[in-house]
Amino acid sequence: MRAQLRCLFRRKRQLLRRLGSAYPDRSASRRPLLPSQVRLRRFTPVGSARRGVDPDEVTEFLEQVAADLARAYAELAGVREQNARIKDALRRWRSRQAPAAHELARR
């Protein structure tokens, strides 16, 4: 029993070490996956060729995830562009209103 637990903990440490390079921590500094990273991800085969997951299904799923990520990033870029336009319009409006506000404050 102890040998099995040690083996499980060793595998867990190895997995965490391997994932640690891609995801150093779950903080805000972690960069999100890029669609190309999802497309290029390959899984190691388990046992004989027919054991484990179906490679075609994995590839299909990865393509779907990559497409979803690409769509989300494109939408995010559009939102950021819209946000920049709104901020610029607000700055221009404030600069036009500032002289009138200063004039009212003097009275």
Secondary structure, DSSP 8 states (H G I E B T S, - for coil): -HHHHHHHHHHHHHHHHHHHHH-S-SSTT-----HHHHHH------SSTTSSS-HHHHHHHHHHHHHHHHHHHHHHHHHHHHHHHHHHHHHHHHHHHHHHHHHHHH-
